[in-house]
């Protein structure tokens, strides 16, 4: 168990938050509550998928990432552009070589395409799929999905392919090469991922299955985009910089990974809700005859990431035209390099992916049962409208929060209204009771006086009809 | 199935409607959430979810309707599935992998592969099934867990 507090790229800008409750319903792990008029992110639940960044109408959810100033700290820097980065640019004269050249012009000493590492990962995945009897195997390349499985589908951890993500491979291979070539030490080289999403930023700061990341910083695609766009028209094409084939570049969009793996029965799922549906079905035994499942938290794949600029559908078209002039097969050099590295275990995760179940009501089973009973009872008293006004995403979630002492029944506006109503009725009832000492009707009981007052409107009506 | 000395700490019941493929699977996913909340081991939860899902599908596909009742004791999950319906004429056959009496329509929907009962039996620590022709089927599954120890 990790003892230090979680790092999260996704954070809340309290000043911009209006407490509107829109985000709480879209969060796939129910990690947000609105309390005292502001959203709060429950750190142990957040998987940094960025759904709230996309959803918030007030732009109060932000991704903390690195910026270009970090480059100054290193003697030698290497840019690691995500495959989805290329999809941001359009135009007849745009080439992969030019975009890579632009990154050098921005101050990076060298570039290493994450797409190239994605080709290595594709080959390693093919081997793993062939050697494993577990079905279906699930890609671990999307860090938001890996964390989703840790918190909501811990029984599927065995299905995750224990191979490092392309960016981690890219950073290590690039640094090792630079260290060999220039005699530099690891810490003298800064490797910067040009990232489409906050989940990758978190993965760099707090890696899963790795002792430490070889990536030193994650710069949003949106930040690099503006700088590249400005200088792109002035640059010459530099085809020698470009190493990856179309296969690696297409990892940046939905189905690209599936295509690169090329196993018999493969499925590609994009959009976190669609992924949740598929994972739920895998849990009850479906998809058992599928070899490999690509799962992407963002719709459209990485080009749909919250830190990208271009519409994901346009980005996909851009990628298609950019890759037309590229080979559609991995280079023999990459395949050769893979064979040499594979035998040394270079692609394997260094440690197990640990479950992080979030639904558990109590560590003690007996106490969990007691809380469960209370939860059922509490849920029965709630209206079941899932309106979110209480600040919890659903009545079920509010009931869980109440049981865990994080909310009270009075937080439900309907329960509160009923409470106020019965209080008001009781007040009225008390107000109408006339003490015997001042009553002038000898036989009037308190009930009688209430009856009398309830008859009053009828008298009024009779009077009205008489005029 | 032998009765144990321990009573149910908690019980839940799900009504299953025959032919309702839209809601089919709800009982299994609701049960899964309850078991997750109780903090049971993920592999135990998965076995209970698979058994419940397959039993639920059997009721949806083959019966006139029924219910699934789950008792959670300090060391086991007891799943009782009862339906009214045509019953199973040959239980031994129904327990063979790949044997199915599902209609062509149902198979076209991707169900009725004849893995239901075998999957349930594989997920169970104890398994018993009784069926009366023209009346219905009663299926009992016990999955042991160690959470209460």
Interface residues (C-beta under 8 A of the other chain):
Chain A: X154 X155 X157 X280 X283 X284 X285 X355 X357 X359 X360 X361 X362 X363 X365 X366 X368 X369 X371 X372 X373 X375 X400
Chain B: X9 X10 X25 X28 X29 X32 X33 X34 X36 X37 X38 X39 X42 X43 X45 X46 X49 X50 X53 X54 X72 X74 X119 X147 X148
